[in-house]
Amino acid sequence: MAADRHVREGHVEVRGGRVWYQVVGDGPRIPLVTVHGGPGATHDYLEPLEALADERAVVFYDQLGAGKSDVPEDTSLWTNERLVEELGQVLDALGLSLVHLLGHSWGTIVAAEYALRSPERLAGLVLSDPCLSIPRYAAGTAALRAGLPENVRAVLDRHEAAGSTDSAEYQEASMEFYRRHVCRLDPWPDALMRTFEQLNQTIYEQMQGPSEFRVTGIHRDYDITDRLGRLAGPTLFLCGRYDEARPEETEFYHSLVPGSELVIFERSSHLPHLEESELYRHVLRGFLHRWEAAP
């Protein structure tokens, strides 16, 4: 973060507790609000998007139960519906009447649902590495899992059958999938490691399941595809060639949104903003500029 860049942070009251936010930059262009994935992750891995704060405010926040936000014990709070409500409360508290909204991974669910409910508030919508149909996402990750080495699949199968997916051996085997389809950098960037280290496993397992490719959570049947055609504003889809949110699924979502744009990053998996950071920011900046008046 540039030493001379304006930064402010604080907490917003939402249903269930307080949510931490940070606003980087105060430039004249329309603010960019980021919605991290997980579920149960933190904003840290999105920090490279601070580079766009040279001309606009970039907003980060940790969803309730994650990172620097409160961690209540009421598990009924961990739903997509409340996450969408939470996003609106953050925007209200920060006095943001018009924004660009970027959701990543599970955050695309929150961003797309919010865009359908409050289209007047969005100058542009970015759906990065989207999982907008969990059944399609699960089918895609199953196909990718089938491409793992046989010995790795055997470990995964054994622990899933035994209900021991919390074992160190299962987690180690899962990393083979993650290195191929979540982040192909070696080593992983510090920002990503911080997010993984802070992951709220209770939220993740309740909403998603025990791993990226084992989807057993409460939203396993979630599917917004029959409503994507109602997105009225400028929309950009982004994904990596080796993404766990596969190009096949992202291209399908793109086909449902009239006038939307699609960019596939050829050397990336699920985190092109880290894996091809300079190109990703160039693409994102171009989209934002096209859909806002010059300052």
FENFEN-V945656 format. One record per backbone hydrogen bond with DSSP energy under -0.5 kcal/mol. NH is the residue of the N-H (numbers start at 1). CO is the residue of the C=O. Records with the same first field share a line. If there is no record, write none. Layout:
NH=CO / CO
//
This chain:
5=2
8=23
10=21
12=19
14=17
17=14
19=12
21=10
22=60
23=8
24=22 / 58
25=6 / 23
29=55
32=57
33=31 / 100
34=59
35=102
36=34
41=37
46=43
47=44
49=46
50=47
51=48
52=49
53=50
54=51
55=52
56=52
57=29
58=24
59=32
60=22
62=20
63=61
65=70
66=63
69=66
70=18
75=73
77=74
78=75
79=77
83=79
84=80
85=81
86=82
87=83
88=84
89=85
90=86
91=87
92=88
93=89
94=90
95=92
96=91
97=95
99=121
100=31
101=124
102=33
103=101 / 126
104=35
105=128
107=104
108=105
109=106
110=106
111=107
112=108
113=109
114=110
115=111
116=112
117=113
118=114
121=118
122=119
123=99
124=99
125=234
126=101
127=125 / 236
128=103 / 126
129=127 / 238
131=105
134=222
135=222
137=133
138=134
139=135
140=136
141=137
142=138
143=139
144=140
145=141
146=142
147=144
148=145
153=149
154=150
155=151
156=152
157=153
158=154
159=155
160=156
161=157
162=158
163=159
164=159
167=164
171=167
172=168
173=169
174=170
175=171
176=172 / 173
177=173 / 174
178=174
179=175
180=176 / 177
181=177
182=178
183=178
193=189
194=190
195=191
196=192
197=193
198=194 / 195
199=195 / 196
200=40
201=199
204=200
205=201
206=202
207=203
208=204
209=204
211=214
214=211
215=213
216=208 / 214
217=208
218=206
219=207
220=217
222=219
224=132
227=224
228=224 / 225
230=227
231=228
236=125
237=261
238=127
239=263
240=269
241=265
242=268
243=240
244=181
246=244
250=246
251=247
252=248
253=249
254=250
255=251
256=252 / 253
257=253 / 254
258=256
260=257
261=235
263=237
265=239
266=264
268=265
274=271
275=271
276=272
277=274
280=276
281=277
282=278
283=279
284=280
285=281
286=282
287=283
288=284
289=285
290=286
291=287
292=289
//
